[in-house]
Amino acid sequence: MLLPAGLLYIAVAFTYRLPVPVQPLKAFGAIAIAKGLGSDVIATGALLMGAIFLVLGRTGLMDLAARAFPRALVRGVQLTVGLLFLKIAWGLVHDAPKSFRDHSADPTTLLVIALAVFAAALLWKRRLVSLAFLGAGLGVALARAGGGLAFGPSAIALPHLDWAMVGTALTVLVLPQVPLTFANSCIATSDAARTYFGERAARVRPGRLATTIGVANLFSGAITGMPVCHGAGGMTAHRAFGARTGGAPLVMGTALLVAALGLGAGAATLLAAFPLPILAGMLAAAGLLHIGLLRDLRGVGSWALALTTGLVGFESNLSIALAIGLVLWWLPVGAVRVAALAGGARSGS
């Protein structure tokens, strides 16, 4: 996971020259873990995701499809992501995952520390406080891991593919993930970049984002790695905590490459030792700031569409929310056009 993410971050730095985020495919990973799928099936899914998004990006289909998404619908997607960030942050301190060292800690203590991190991240977001928190968290994780930390790169293996794996990966992993990556990683990320950086974000088009996602996943699948993507929530988090240029992803990518080569074998141990309150507090701050993107909406109709899409996506499924949102937006538009055509036909007769 560290190697593909690191290389994509470095590619992002030179391609977009802005803090475009890199992150794992969340639905993809959650399904793979829940169903106990092997590394070869995951690699097959990554290759399929790579091929699909490379085609969408290079043919112009992604940019064409993005025009069908009104801003209110994109804001609804971003609302879903922000609410999910807050939900995950709450879960980290209220019901800490068993894989983390903080699992046995008192939830009240975790919550108090997380709230302090959350407040500091919001109050001093322009002062690179996130770097201080990340540094402190990494220091604690290294101290906790101690002698149990394995050094050296993790093994790289080529996947063993067959048609049965292709069918499983396509139906179980890829089809549920494609709408999420389409909407959040490409369209919503491009919109967030334009909102935050204006003309500097001209390179961050949905089609180009699809292309970098495609190339990265073809590489990741080829070495049996975990698939990666971009994300609007990550864009908000990077900007909120001080990132403004391509220097941030360059530093992040270099750090991930060093970690992949030096600590790749012990990455899971180090992650499990990272303090949950720091992770939860920063995630909650990013979630709240991401929801703040809705502030530029105007009109009851736009707010209704964004809230409907966001809440349905949060409570149910983002694919369903997108379908409902598109119908709610385009049905009235289509009705108006049909009425206009009918009126023109009558006047002409």
BELSUL-V504992 format. One line per field, one symbol per residue. ss: DSSP state (a for helix, b for strand, c for the rest). burial: # if it has 9 or more other ideal C-beta (glycine too) atoms within 8 Angstrom, else .. A space follows every 10 residues. Layout:
ss=???
burial=???
This chain:
ss=caaaaaaaaa aaaaaacccc ccbbcaaaaa aaaaacccaa aaaaaaaaaa aaaaaaaacc aaaaaacccc aaaaaaaaaa aaaaaaaaaa aaaacccccc aaaaccaaaa aaaaaaaaaa aaacaaacaa aaaaaaaaaa aaaaaaaacc cccccccccc ccaaaaaaaa aaaaaaaaaa aaaaaaaaaa aaaaaaaaaa accccaaaaa aaaaaaaaaa aacccccbbc caaaaaaaaa cccccaaaaa aaaaaaaaaa aacaaaaaaa aacccaaaaa aaaaaaaaaa aaaaaaccca aaaaaaaaaa aaaaaccaaa aaaaaaaaaa aaaaaaaaaa aaaaaaaac
burial=########## ###.###### #####.###. ##....#..# ########## ########.. ###.##..#. .######### ########## .##..#...# .##.#.#..# #.######.# ##..#...## #.##.###.# ##..#...#. ..##....#. #...##.### .###.##### ########## ####.##... #.######## ########## ########## ########## ###..#.### .######.## .######.## .######### ########## #.##..#... .##.###### ####...### ##.###.### .......... .........
